[in-house]
């Protein structure tokens, strides 16, 4: 996987206005919600399972996920927690 600087540059080149690192503890759950604009993230370490309209998607270390705009989704962080690099078009939309 590319380093955080390179991944940040990729998100920046795609027009993401707010790019930051985020860490969640094991088994953290995000209740159903949706985003107003594009949100993408890279998993730097750990894993998370996204549930989008009844479909579960597992995202692991080294993978990127582009959250579908306007689609209701929830998520659960894996047993070892998760460290992300997040890109948002709108500050606070993640």
Secondary structure, 3 states (H helix, E strand, C coil): CCCHHHHHHHHHHCCCCEEEEEEECCCCEEEEECCCCCEEEEEEEEEEEEEECCEEEEEECCCEEEECCCCCEEEEEEEEEEEEEEEECCCCCC
